[in-house]
Amino acid sequence: MKYGTGIFLLVIGAILAFAVADRIEGVDLVMIGYICMGAGVLALIIGAIAGAQRSNTSHHEIVEHREDPPRV
C-alpha cells in the first residue's frame, strides 16, 4: 500500500476543489481541496522515492563455518 494514501488525498482533494458547490462560512473548500491534492502528490513522490531506495538495497548473509577439531 505504497501509493494508497497519496491517491486517496488526490481524490478527496479533487472532489472538494471541483465537485462540491456548498459553502461553509469561514472555510474555503476549494483551497482545502487544493491543499489535499498537493499533499497527495507529495505522498506519491515520497512513496516512489522510498520504493526506489528499497529496491536498490541488497542484503548479503555471511555464514561462518567452523569444523570441530578431531577428538583423540
Long-range contacts (C-beta under 8 A, 24 or more apart in sequence): 2-47, 2-48, 2-50, 2-51, 3-43, 3-44, 3-47, 3-48, 5-40, 5-43, 5-47, 6-40, 6-41, 6-42, 6-43, 6-44, 6-47, 7-40, 7-44, 8-40, 9-36, 9-37, 9-39, 9-40, 9-43, 10-36, 10-37, 10-40, 10-41, 10-44, 11-40, 12-36, 12-40, 13-37, 13-38, 13-39, 13-40
